[in-house]
C-alpha cells in the first residue's frame, strides 16, 4: 500500500491539532472538519484545507459516519484519522470508509467491536490468560435480576456502561438500596453518550492504582508494548494527571502487565495503536478495558520513548511493518501531564464554557503543550471540557513534577475559568510527590479540590486588581467598572471589595504612588505599592501590543508592578471586565468578582429558585408541582459537556412550578424550578 498522501482529521480541538502536526511531520496534507460553531477554532486554520460538516447537532456532524465519509470524498483524502472520542471507537466509521476506498487509521472493525463491548472483551482476554475482575452483564430486560447479579459479584460494586468509557455511565454502589437508581442513571448517561444503554456490574476494588500499557501492532504480526503509564489521579473516573512510567509498581508485576497487554492485543488480531488499562493493588492486576485508539495521555509515552505515535499510526495504516522490534524500544527519564479543563472543581467540577480573552502558554526546555484554545477561542458547552494538556519531561520524577508545577504557575489565561488551581495543588502536594496515590486520591482530598492560592498571594493579587481599577477609573479602560467608594471610609479614601471563592478582600489604593492597604482582622495594613504609574495596553514594554487588547467583550488588560516594603518587585497582569478582575502573576492566578449595584443573579438563583448554572439540555425532571423537597434533593438532571449534573434543592420547601422539560435546551441562569421555601 502506498504512503498516505492526504489525511482527513475527523475530530476537533487539541487532538485535531496534534494529528494535523503529525500528518505534516509525516509528509502528508491534513484536512480538517468542523461544525458551524467551530469555524473559528484553531484546528481549522492550521489544516491545509477544511470541510464544513452540515447540520446543527453532534449526530449530524462529528458523530455522523456519512458526513465524515462525504468530507473525505470532497477533500480527496485517501485516509481518515479519528483522533479520540466521537467515533474513534465505533466500527461503523471504518466500515463506512471501506467501500469508498479510504484508509482507516485505526484497528480492524472487529477488534474495535470486541474490545468496545466491555463484557465481551473481558471474556476474550480472560481466555488469553489476562486476569479479570468478577462481574455480571445486565441486559435491557434484566431489571428483575439486579439483586441476584449484584449478590454474585458482591458489594461494593460498580455499575458500568458496556460501551464507551471516560467514566461516563459509571456509578459506585455500596448498598443494595442504591442499586436500582444507580443502574437507571448509568443507563441514561450511557445511552446519551454511546447510543447503547447496556450496563454491567463489576467487583469494586477499594484502593487500586490505574495503570495502563501502550501497545502497537502492525499488519505483519508484530506486537510490541511501549511500557506503561499511571493515571491514578482522577475525578469522576476521568483522568486529571498522567505520567510515564507508572509509580510504585514492582518490576515483576510491571513485566507481567506488559506481557498481558501484548497477549490481549494478539487475542483480537489488533493492528495500530491501542491501550490496555489495568487496576493494580496488593492482590495483583486486573484487566479494566482496552481503548482501541490513541489516548489523551499518549504524549507522556512519546516524551519518554522518543517515538511519534501519530506518525507510527500513519505508517502502520499504510501497510508498512514496524521499523523496530521490542528490544529496540527504550525509555528515558520521566514525564508528567495535567489536563486543563474548563470547569469549577469546588462546585462538583461544573463546566465553565466561555471565551478566552487572552492566553500565553508556558514554554521552555522539557515542556510540551497540546491545546485546543488560543486567545479569542470560544469553549462551547456542546463539547468536552478539556482545553489543553500541559506536559513536562525530565531525568527523573521529582524533576518532571517540579518542572510542570512551575509551568502551570507560569500559565497566563484570562476570561476562562479552569481547574488550574486544582492541578497546581496536586503537583505541589506532598502525598503526590511521594507517589502515595490511588484512584480515590482526589475524592479524599477536598483541600485539593477547593484549592486557592495562599492568603498572602490572594492579598497581593487583590492589591494588583485594585490598582488596575484605579487606572480604569482614570479613563484608561474601554470597559466600565464599578465606581470607587463602595465602603465608606472617609472622603479621601475608598476601598474596593473583591470577592473570590474564599471570601471578600477590601483594598485601599488611593493613587499609583501611594502604598495600598488591605483590611486584615479589622485593621488596615500595608500591602505594597505600585512602582510608578499603572501601565495600560500597548504602552507596557514587557508585553507585545497585540496581546494587550481592550474591548467590551474581552475586557481591558493592564500590567501592574507592585513593590513590597522590602523592595521586592512583582509584575502582575490584570484583566478587567464589568463585573470581574482576573490577575495572573508569578505566583499563580486569582479571579475576583467586583461589587456593583447591578450585579447579575448568580447561576443557581435566589432562595426558592433553581436556575441553570451553565448551558445544556434537560436530561430529566425529578420533581413535579406539589412535591415536597428537603435540602439536597435532586430537582433536575442537566446534561452539559458530556456529563450529567444533578441540580439540588438548597433548602426545604414545596415545588410550585416546573419551567423545563426533558430534551429542552437551556442557557445560563434560565429558571428551571420554583419552590415555596418551608
C-alpha positions in Angstrom: 0.0 0.0 0.0 1.3 3.5 -0.9 2.0 6.0 1.8 -0.8 8.3 2.9 -1.0 11.4 0.8 -3.9 13.4 2.3 -5.4 12.8 5.7 -8.8 13.8 6.9 -8.7 14.5 10.6 -12.2 13.6 11.8 -12.1 15.4 15.1 -11.7 18.8 16.7 -9.8 20.7 19.5 -6.4 19.7 20.8 -6.4 16.2 19.3 -7.2 17.5 15.8 -4.2 20.0 16.1 -2.0 17.1 17.3 -2.9 14.9 14.4 -2.5 17.7 11.9 1.0 18.3 13.2 1.7 14.5 13.0 0.4 14.4 9.4 2.7 17.3 8.4 5.6 15.7 10.1 4.9 12.5 8.1 4.9 14.5 4.9 1.2 14.4 4.0 -1.5 17.0 3.8 -4.1 17.4 6.6 -7.8 18.2 6.0 -9.9 19.5 9.0 -13.6 19.1 9.5 -15.7 21.4 11.6 -19.2 22.1 12.7 -20.6 25.6 12.2 -19.8 26.6 15.8 -16.2 25.5 15.3 -15.5 27.6 12.2 -13.1 29.9 14.1 -11.3 27.0 16.0 -7.5 26.9 15.7 -7.5 23.4 14.2 -9.4 24.7 11.2 -6.8 27.4 10.4 -3.9 25.0 10.9 -5.0 22.4 8.3 -4.2 22.6 4.6 -8.0 22.6 3.9 -11.2 22.2 5.8 -14.7 20.9 5.2 -17.8 22.1 6.9 -20.0 19.4 8.3 -23.6 20.2 7.7 -26.1 20.1 10.5 -26.5 21.7 13.9 -26.2 18.7 16.2 -23.4 16.3 17.1 -25.3 13.5 15.5 -25.2 15.4 12.2 -21.6 16.4 12.4 -18.8 14.8 14.4 -20.9 11.7 15.2 -22.1 11.1 11.6 -20.1 8.5 9.6 -21.9 9.5 6.4 -20.9 13.2 6.9 -17.3 12.2 7.6 -17.0 9.9 4.6 -18.5 12.6 2.4 -16.0 15.1 3.7 -13.2 12.7 2.9 -14.5 12.3 -0.7 -15.0 16.1 -1.2 -11.4 16.8 0.0 -9.8 14.0 -1.9 -8.4 12.4 1.3 -7.1 8.9 1.0 -7.1 8.2 4.7 -9.0 9.2 7.8 -7.8 9.6 11.4 -10.5 9.7 14.1 -8.5 11.1 17.0 -10.1 10.1 20.2 -13.7 10.5 21.4 -16.6 10.9 19.0 -16.5 7.9 16.5 -12.9 6.8 17.2 -14.0 3.5 18.8 -17.1 3.0 16.7 -16.7 0.2 14.0 -19.4 1.9 11.9 -16.9 4.5 10.7 -14.2 2.2 9.3 -16.9 0.0 7.8 -18.3 3.1 6.0 -14.9 4.1 4.8 -14.1 0.7 3.2 -16.5 0.9 0.2 -15.1 4.4 -0.6 -11.5 3.1 -0.7 -10.5 5.4 2.1 -7.8 4.1 4.6 -8.8 3.8 8.2 -6.1 4.9 10.6 -7.0 2.5 13.3 -7.6 -1.1 14.2 -9.8 -3.6 12.4 -13.5 -3.0 12.9 -14.0 -6.4 14.5 -11.2 -5.8 17.1 -13.0 -2.5 17.9 -16.3 -4.3 18.2 -15.0 -6.9 20.6 -12.9 -4.6 22.8 -15.6 -1.9 22.7 -18.0 -4.2 24.5 -16.5 -4.5 27.9 -18.1 -7.8 29.0 -17.2 -9.5 25.7 -13.7 -8.0 26.0 -13.2 -9.5 29.5 -14.2 -12.9 28.2 -11.7 -12.7 25.3 -8.8 -11.5 27.3 -9.5 -13.9 30.1 -9.3 -16.8 27.6 -5.9 -15.4 26.7 -4.7 -15.6 30.3 -5.2 -12.0 31.3 -6.6 -11.5 34.9 -10.1 -10.0 35.2 -12.4 -9.0 38.0 -15.7 -10.9 38.6 -18.7 -9.2 37.0 -22.2 -9.7 35.5 -23.9 -8.3 32.5 -27.4 -6.6 32.8 -29.4 -6.7 29.6 -32.3 -4.3 28.9 -34.8 -6.8 30.3 -32.9 -7.9 33.3 -34.2 -5.3 35.8 -35.7 -8.1 37.9 -32.3 -9.8 38.1 -30.4 -6.9 39.6 -30.3 -8.2 43.1 -29.2 -11.6 42.1 -26.5 -10.3 39.8 -25.2 -7.9 42.5 -25.1 -10.8 45.0 -23.0 -12.9 42.7 -20.5 -10.0 42.3 -20.6 -8.8 45.8 -20.7 -5.2 47.3 -19.3 -2.8 46.8 -19.6 -2.8 43.1 -19.5 -0.6 40.1 -22.3 -0.2 37.5 -20.5 0.5 34.2 -21.6 1.1 30.6 -20.8 -1.8 28.4 -20.0 0.5 25.5 -17.8 3.7 25.7 -15.6 4.9 28.5 -14.2 8.1 30.1 -16.1 7.4 33.3 -19.5 8.1 31.7 -22.2 5.7 32.6 -20.4 4.6 35.8 -21.8 4.5 39.3 -20.5 3.2 42.6 -22.9 1.2 44.7 -22.2 0.2 48.2 -25.6 -0.9 49.4 -28.4 -2.8 47.8 -30.8 0.1 48.3 -28.7 2.2 45.9 -28.6 -0.3 43.1 -31.9 0.4 41.2 -31.3 4.2 40.9 -27.6 3.7 40.0 -28.5 1.4 37.2 -31.2 3.7 35.9 -28.9 6.7 36.0 -26.0 4.8 34.3 -28.3 3.7 31.6 -29.5 7.2 30.9 -25.9 8.6 30.7 -24.6 5.7 28.7 -27.5 5.8 26.2 -26.9 9.5 25.6 -23.1 9.3 25.3 -22.7 6.0 23.5 -26.0 5.1 21.9 -26.3 2.0 24.0 -27.8 1.8 27.5 -26.4 -1.7 28.2 -24.6 -1.8 31.6 -22.8 -4.4 33.7 -21.7 -4.7 37.3 -18.2 -5.4 38.4 -16.4 -6.0 41.7 -15.1 -2.8 43.1 -11.5 -2.6 44.5 -11.2 -0.2 47.4 -7.8 1.4 46.7 -6.3 0.4 43.4 -4.0 2.3 41.1 -4.9 2.8 37.5 -2.1 1.6 35.3 -2.1 1.3 31.5 0.2 -0.2 28.9 0.6 1.3 25.5 0.6 -1.3 22.7 1.4 -1.0 19.0 0.9 -3.6 16.3 1.4 -3.8 12.5 -0.4 -6.0 9.9 2.6 -8.3 9.7 2.2 -10.0 13.1 4.5 -7.7 15.2 3.0 -6.6 18.5 5.1 -4.5 20.9 4.4 -2.7 24.1 5.7 0.9 24.7 5.9 0.4 28.5 3.4 1.8 31.0 1.7 5.0 32.3 0.0 5.8 35.6 -3.4 7.6 35.6 -4.5 7.2 39.3 -5.3 10.9 39.9 -8.9 11.1 38.7 -12.1 12.9 39.2 -15.4 11.2 38.5 -13.4 8.4 36.9 -11.8 10.8 34.4 -8.1 11.3 34.5 -6.6 14.5 35.7 -2.8 13.7 36.0 -0.9 11.1 34.0 2.7 10.1 34.0 5.1 7.6 32.5 6.4 5.3 33.7 4.0 4.2 36.4 4.9 4.8 40.1 5.4 2.2 42.8 4.8 -0.9 40.6 7.2 -3.8 41.4 9.4 -4.8 38.5 7.9 -8.3 38.4 4.4 -7.0 38.2 5.3 -4.4 35.6 6.8 -7.1 33.3 3.7 -9.3 33.7 1.4 -6.4 32.8 3.4 -5.7 29.6 3.1 -9.3 28.7 -0.6 -9.4 29.5 -1.2 -6.3 27.3 0.5 -7.8 24.3 -1.5 -11.1 24.8 -4.7 -9.1 24.9 -3.8 -7.3 21.7 -2.9 -10.5 20.0 -6.2 -12.1 21.1 -8.2 -9.8 18.8 -5.6 -9.6 15.9 -5.0 -5.9 16.8 -3.4 -3.5 14.3 -2.4 0.0 15.2 -2.0 2.0 18.5 -4.1 0.9 21.5 -4.0 0.9 25.3 -4.7 -1.9 27.8 -5.9 -0.5 31.1 -5.5 -2.3 34.4 -6.4 -1.8 38.0 -3.5 -2.7 40.3 -3.4 -3.3 44.1 -1.6 -5.5 46.5 -3.6 -8.5 45.3 -2.3 -8.1 41.7 -3.5 -6.5 38.5 -6.8 -6.9 36.6 -7.9 -6.0 33.1 -10.2 -3.0 33.1 -10.7 -2.2 29.3 -8.9 -1.7 26.0 -9.0 1.7 24.3 -8.8 1.0 20.6 -7.5 4.4 19.7 -4.9 7.0 20.5 -5.1 8.0 24.2 -5.4 11.5 25.5 -2.3 10.9 27.5 -0.2 9.5 24.7 2.1 12.5 24.9 3.9 11.3 28.1 4.7 8.0 26.3 6.1 10.0 23.4 8.3 12.0 25.7 9.9 9.1 27.5 10.3 6.8 24.4 11.1 9.5 21.8 8.5 7.9 19.4 5.9 9.7 17.4 2.7 7.7 17.9 0.7 9.6 15.3 3.4 9.0 12.8 3.5 5.3 13.6 -0.2 5.1 13.3 0.0 6.5 9.8 2.9 4.1 8.9 1.0 1.1 10.1 -2.2 2.1 8.4 -0.4 2.4 5.1 0.6 -1.3 5.5 4.2 -0.9 6.4 5.9 -3.1 9.1 7.0 -1.5 12.3 10.6 -0.2 11.9 11.7 -1.7 15.2 11.3 -4.8 17.4 10.5 -4.9 21.1 14.1 -4.9 22.2 14.7 -1.7 20.3 12.3 0.3 22.4 13.7 2.1 25.5 12.6 4.8 27.8 14.4 7.9 29.1 13.5 9.8 32.2 10.1 10.6 33.5 7.1 12.6 32.0 4.0 14.1 33.7 0.9 15.5 32.2 -2.0 17.5 33.6 -5.4 18.0 31.9 -6.5 21.6 31.9 -10.3 21.7 31.8 -12.9 24.5 31.7 -14.6 23.5 34.9 -15.0 24.6 38.6 -13.8 21.8 40.9 -15.1 23.3 44.1 -18.7 23.1 42.6 -18.7 19.5 41.6 -16.5 20.1 38.6 -19.2 22.2 37.0 -18.2 23.1 33.4 -17.4 26.7 32.7 -17.7 27.4 29.0 -16.8 30.8 27.7 -14.5 33.0 25.7 -10.7 33.1 26.2 -9.7 36.8 26.5 -6.0 36.1 26.5 -3.7 33.1 26.8 0.1 32.7 26.9 1.3 29.1 27.2 4.4 28.2 29.1 7.4 27.4 27.0 10.9 26.1 27.7 13.1 23.1 27.7 11.3 19.9 28.6 7.8 21.4 28.2 5.1 20.5 25.8 1.5 21.9 25.5 -1.2 20.3 23.4 -4.0 22.7 23.4 -7.4 23.4 21.8 -7.6 27.1 22.5 -5.8 30.3 21.8 -6.6 34.0 22.5 -10.1 34.6 21.4 -11.2 31.0 21.3 -14.7 30.1 22.5 -15.2 27.0 24.7 -18.6 25.6 23.8 -20.9 23.8 26.2 -21.6 21.3 23.4 -18.2 19.6 23.8 -15.9 18.1 26.3 -14.4 20.5 28.9 -10.7 19.6 28.1 -9.0 22.6 26.7 -5.3 21.7 27.0 -2.7 19.2 28.2 0.5 20.5 29.8 3.4 18.1 29.9 6.9 18.1 31.3 9.9 15.7 30.9 13.0 15.4 33.0 15.6 13.0 34.0 13.6 11.7 37.0 10.1 12.1 38.5 10.9 14.9 41.0 12.4 16.9 38.2 9.5 16.4 35.9 6.9 17.2 38.6 8.8 20.3 39.6 9.2 21.5 36.0 5.4 21.0 35.3 4.5 22.8 38.6 6.5 25.8 37.5 4.9 25.7 34.0 1.4 25.6 35.4 2.2 28.6 37.6 3.5 30.5 34.6 0.4 29.9 32.5 -1.5 33.1 31.8 -5.1 32.6 30.9 -7.8 35.3 31.1 -11.5 35.0 30.7 -11.9 31.3 31.1 -12.3 29.6 34.5 -10.4 26.3 34.7 -9.2 23.6 37.1 -5.7 25.2 37.2 -5.7 25.7 41.0 -6.6 22.0 41.4 -3.8 20.7 39.2 -1.3 23.1 40.8 -2.3 21.9 44.2 -1.9 18.2 43.2 1.6 18.8 41.7 2.7 20.6 44.9 1.1 18.1 47.3 3.5 16.0 49.4 1.5 12.8 49.0 1.5 13.1 45.2 5.2 13.9 45.2 5.8 10.7 47.2 3.7 8.8 44.7 1.3 7.9 47.5 -1.9 7.9 45.5 -4.7 5.7 44.2 -7.8 6.3 42.2 -9.6 7.8 45.2 -6.9 10.3 46.0 -8.8 13.3 44.9 -12.1 12.1 46.4 -10.4 12.0 49.8 -8.7 15.4 49.4 -11.3 18.2 49.4 -8.4 20.6 50.2 -7.0 20.0 46.7 -10.4 20.2 45.0 -11.1 23.5 46.7 -7.5 24.8 46.4 -6.9 28.5 46.2 -3.6 30.4 46.2 -2.3 31.2 49.7 -3.8 34.2 51.5 -0.8 36.3 51.2 -0.8 35.8 47.4 -4.6 36.5 47.3 -3.9 39.8 49.1 -1.2 40.8 46.6 -3.5 39.8 43.7 -6.3 41.8 45.2 -4.0 44.8 45.5 -2.9 44.5 41.9 -6.6 44.4 40.9 -7.3 47.5 42.9 -4.5 49.4 41.2 -6.0 48.2 37.9 -9.4 49.6 38.9 -7.7 52.8 39.8 -6.2 53.1 36.3 -9.6 52.2 34.7 -11.3 54.9 36.6 -8.7 57.4 35.4 -10.1 56.7 31.9 -7.7 54.1 30.6 -10.3 51.4 30.1 -12.9 50.7 27.4 -14.8 48.6 29.9 -17.0 50.2 32.6 -16.0 49.2 36.1 -17.8 49.8 39.4 -17.3 53.3 40.8 -15.0 53.9 43.8 -16.2 54.1 47.3 -18.3 51.1 48.0 -17.1 51.1 51.6 -17.4 54.5 53.3 -14.0 55.1 54.8 -13.8 58.9 54.5 -13.8 61.5 51.8 -10.2 61.0 50.8 -10.1 57.2 50.9 -12.2 54.4 49.4 -11.9 50.7 49.5 -12.6 48.2 46.7 -14.4 44.9 47.7 -13.1 41.9 45.7 -14.8 38.5 46.2 -13.4 35.1 45.4 -14.2 31.6 46.4 -12.8 32.2 49.9 -14.4 35.5 50.9 -14.1 39.3 50.4 -10.9 41.2 50.4 -11.1 45.0 50.9 -8.2 47.1 49.4 -7.4 50.8 49.6 -5.5 52.0 46.6 -5.6 55.9 46.7 -3.1 56.6 43.9 -0.5 54.8 41.9 2.3 56.2 44.0 0.7 55.6 47.4 1.1 52.4 49.4 -2.0 50.3 49.2 -3.6 48.8 52.3 -5.6 45.6 52.9 -8.2 45.2 55.7 -7.0 42.2 57.8 -8.7 41.3 61.1 -10.3 44.7 61.3 -7.1 46.7 60.7 -5.7 48.3 57.6 -2.2 47.0 56.8 0.3 47.8 54.1 0.1 45.6 51.1 2.8 47.0 48.8 2.7 49.9 46.3 2.8 50.4 42.6 6.2 51.2 41.1 5.3 54.2 39.1 2.1 54.7 37.1 0.0 51.6 36.3 0.7 50.7 32.7 -2.2 50.1 30.4 -2.4 48.4 27.0 0.4 48.5 24.4 2.5 51.0 26.4 3.8 48.2 28.6 7.3 47.4 27.4 7.1 43.8 28.6 4.0 43.0 26.5 3.6 42.8 22.7 0.9 45.3 21.6 -1.2 42.5 20.0 -1.7 40.7 23.4 -2.9 43.7 25.4 -6.2 44.4 23.7 -9.2 46.3 25.1 -12.8 45.6 24.1 -16.2 45.4 25.8 -16.2 41.6 25.3 -12.6 40.7 26.2 -12.1 43.3 28.9 -9.1 45.6 29.4 -5.7 44.3 30.0 -3.3 46.1 32.2 0.2 45.5 33.7 0.7 46.4 37.4 4.0 46.4 39.1 3.9 46.0 42.9 7.0 46.8 45.1 6.9 45.5 48.6 8.3 47.3 51.6 11.5 45.3 51.3 11.9 46.4 47.7 10.9 43.1 46.1 9.1 43.9 42.8 6.5 41.6 41.2 4.7 42.1 37.9 1.0 41.2 37.5 -1.3 41.1 34.5 -4.8 42.4 35.3 -7.8 42.0 33.0 -10.9 43.9 33.9 -14.5 43.3 32.7 -17.6 44.9 34.0 -18.1 42.6 37.0 -14.7 40.8 37.3 -11.0 41.2 37.7 -8.6 38.5 36.8 -5.0 38.6 37.9 -2.1 36.5 36.6 1.4 36.6 38.0 4.5 34.7 39.1 2.6 33.1 42.0 -0.5 31.9 40.0 -3.9 33.3 39.2 -6.9 34.8 41.0 -10.3 35.8 39.8 -12.4 38.3 41.8 -16.0 39.4 41.4 -16.4 43.2 41.7 -19.2 44.5 43.9 -21.7 46.5 41.9 -25.3 47.7 42.5 -26.4 45.8 39.3 -24.6 42.5 40.0 -26.3 39.8 37.9 -28.1 36.9 39.7 -25.7 34.1 40.3 -26.4 30.9 38.4 -28.5 28.7 40.7 -30.8 31.6 41.6 -32.1 33.0 44.9 -33.9 31.1 47.6 -36.9 29.3 46.2 -35.5 29.1 42.7 -33.4 26.5 40.8 -31.6 28.1 37.8 -29.3 26.6 35.2 -25.6 27.0 36.2 -24.5 26.5 32.6 -25.9 26.0 29.1 -27.1 22.4 28.4 -30.0 20.1 27.8 -32.5 18.9 30.4 -32.0 15.2 30.8 -34.7 14.5 33.4 -37.0 16.4 35.6 -37.1 14.8 39.0 -39.9 16.7 40.7 -43.5 17.8 39.9 -45.7 20.6 41.1 -46.8 19.9 44.7 -43.8 17.7 45.6 -42.2 18.4 49.0 -38.4 18.5 49.0 -35.7 18.8 51.6 -32.2 20.3 51.3 -30.1 18.3 48.8 -33.0 16.6 47.0 -32.5 16.3 43.2 -34.7 18.6 41.1 -33.4 18.5 37.6 -30.7 16.5 35.7 -28.8 18.8 33.3 -26.7 17.4 30.6 -23.7 19.6 29.5 -20.2 19.0 28.2 -20.9 15.2 28.0 -21.7 14.9 31.7 -24.8 14.7 33.9 -25.3 17.4 36.6 -28.0 16.9 39.2 -29.3 20.3 40.4 -30.5 20.0 44.0 -32.7 22.0 46.4 -30.8 24.4 48.6 -33.4 24.1 51.3 -36.7 22.5 52.3 -39.9 23.6 50.5 -42.6 22.7 48.1 -42.4 22.8 44.3 -44.8 25.4 42.9 -43.8 25.4 39.2 -41.6 23.5 36.8 -40.4 25.6 33.9 -38.5 22.9 31.9 -39.0 19.6 30.2 -36.7 16.7 29.1 -34.8 17.5 25.9 -35.2 21.2 26.3 -32.1 23.4 25.7 -31.4 25.9 28.4 -29.0 28.8 28.9 -27.1 30.1 32.0 -29.5 31.4 34.6 -32.7 30.1 33.0 -35.3 29.4 35.6 -36.0 25.7 35.9 -38.0 25.1 39.1 -39.7 27.4 41.5 -40.2 26.4 45.1 -42.0 27.8 48.1 -39.5 27.7 51.0 -40.7 25.9 54.1 
